[in-house]
Amino acid sequence: MSFDEFMAVGTAGLFKADIPVVISLPDSVQGLGREGVAARLADMTVTLFSEPGDKNHPGRWETRDIKLREFFADERHLTTPGTWHRVVSNIRNSPADVNAVIGFDAEKLFNYGNRLYAANLWISHQGVFTKNHFDEFENFNIALEGRKRFIIAPPGSRDYYPRSVLSGFGDKSQVFDLDNVDLERFPRVGPKLAQRRDFVLEPGHMLYLPLGWWHQAESLDDMNINVNFWMKSKKILRRPHVLGVALYTYAYRRAKGVYSYKPTEVNS
């Protein structure tokens, strides 16, 4: 979709259509890459996710807080064999930094008001894989540096063999990788695979990913920088499985101290 087409339908039109769309941003939009992000946000606290570099690893990532400059300075975060590292920080509470990083006024474009839950800065290295899951928010993902491969599949619950809700994994599927599915073990997911979308998000592109759609992502380049916006939507009331999982997972993460994308205080 062109940017003009996006502006014509707006976020409300996309939410209603409920179909993933890749939007081309104008050439005038100049977001920041590694050097710009490092210079502006070097002293910002980010959460480092670490996990075994295995698409079939069933466990949860480990997290710890570091300064962004530490992540860029330590090559082990980018090159450790057999381990995936990524950092994330919800910079929602610093709109000046959000706008500087993405290159435009996010609130003006999305008109999100109090619907914005998170504006997450993600940085990862080549090979980092996010297993198949869904989000309880409307999602816009902007690529600033590097390419990411996404596989997206329509909403559903039972067909995706969801993992244990009680263990805080209800938003995740036992089918970790939609690109490599054992259909004898997971036969119900077969019809969903026929409807999947497979594409590469490149710098200058923005993905709209509807609430409740299953998706996975894989970083393709040495350095991948993205910002994604999660927006609350009443659409969740029409997807009771998503709503139920979201409420339980929120409570589980608070009780267990699992990372929950709380806004970061940014000192600029």
C-alpha angles and dihedrals in degrees: 000000000000120000091247090054090050092051090050095056098030127197092298091057092050092047090052094047090051094201125128113250134183111216124200111225120219118269087241091067107094113181124184127268129199098298094046094046092046092050096047101038104027095126095043117118112239133179115245114213115202127182140150112282093244124117090208098049105126099199132096123260121256118238139199134165120249137158115267091238088060091056093052093043097052111071090194087077088063104033112031106132114238095010131095120211128186134160129216135183129177101224095176092124093059105060092170090060092044092053094044092051097048097035101236143062103277097190092050093049099043098029088211100154109172092349092085111107099170145356100199125195109208125190123178142155132240115298098020106144130199110205123233111287143131133241126223090220139070103257135209114184121192122196112217102166131006130009130275127199114220130192113193130186133184125269121279141125119207093036091063097051096234118216125240114312091194090059092051094255099106093116090057132078131228083225093079097177121035088194093063112035127168098218092186089061097035106029097156092066092062097090090047091055089058087062098045124124119219121190146135119248111215134190110285092035130103124201123212107205114184123229113273098015114134116238147160132196137203126194111230104184137059090259125022122186122182137163119206129189120212114200127188116237137183086228086089089073088066091054104057093175091057091046094049094047092046094053094047094043091051091053092043093052092049092049095045098038093241115161108273105179096255112177116272122228106235123203107205 
